[in-house]
Amino acid sequence: MVFPRMAFVAILALGFGWGQPIEPNRDPMKARLVTSDIPVFWRVFDHAMLKDAADVFQREYIDAGSPGLHGFVQGRIVSGRALALTVLSRAKYYTSIREATSSIDQRPEIKEAIYASFRRLKEIYPDAIFPDVYFLIGRMNSAGTTDGGKGLLIGVEMNARDDSTPVEELNAWERAVIGRMANLPHIVAHEVIHIEQHHANAQSAMRGKPTLLAAALGEGAADFLGEMISGGVINRVQRTYGDEHEEALWNEFRGAMGGTDTSHWLYEGDRAKDRPADMGYYMGAKICEAFYRRASDKQEAVGRILAMPDADAFLKESGYGEKFGAAK
């Protein structure tokens, strides 16, 4: 999903437990899907008064929350005060999504689709690992992340919209990216690919700031493989725009891809002008798709997409630019 977030290369931990590292889980059906923070949020929402909302959200939701919620605080929720400010400024929206966010346990098809994606990942990449998945309610700034490598952290308020949801309180970026509950399995699929990337090439995560090409390939690989295992596209607006402007985007992208400035291609939030934000996801996914289609050994290709220690060599081997008459 397109949202302001640190690149996947910031993931540092090797295990999925909060505390001492543990042996990663390699059984797709043993990953826990944890929803316990959602009803707690709504209990706090119901009795937090305007004057004490910050303290109540901090004490009764964040401090008392799951390990996943604690992992979601840094860079996402930040604090009870920050959460209260977001909720109060979008009170109509949050009020309207209660039923949707509470439906994960009542709609078995959501969890079934997540486990189906995990099983599919195991088929195409036998070395896959499967962390627990925590479903949380945050500040409308992250549909999903893998902070710390300890689990998958999914902000369900970013996928709780329906046709009747009031959106007048939301900014243009929020209106563009907020999805529906049916999208959750696709978000989880994208994020689990980031986990596999880190474990496939942990050393690359410790290097300096990546080039735009490397960063776009990191996100694009998660889009491409995430769609492969889940059957769903999470960056729908980017896909539509990209398919209509692919050659122009490529010509612009290849002129900037060797630098480290990602500000016009990734994690733009509401700063994008004249086109959808975060078109680097699209470019990275198209290059990964070209690489996969060209490969004769598809399972090996998946492993190489995940590891990808050399972005420039990967691009050249993909042959992506050749269809536009470019050398790379």
Secondary structure, DSSP 8 states (H G I E B T S, - for coil): ---S---GGG---SSSSSSS-------GGG--EE-THHHHHHHHHHH--TTTHHHHIIIIIITTS-HHHHHHIIIII--HHHHHHHHHHTHHHHHHTHHHHTTTTT-HHHHHHHHHHHHHHHHH-TT-----EEEE--SSS-S-B-GGGS-EEEEGGGG---TT---TTS-HHHHHH---GGGHHHHHHHHHHHHHHHHHSGGGGGSS---HHHHHHHHHHHHHHHHHHHS--S-HHHHHHHHHSHHHHHHHHHHHTTSS--TTTSS-TT---SS-S-HHHHHHHHHHHHHHHH-S-HHHHHHHHHH-S-HHHHHHHHTGGGGGT---
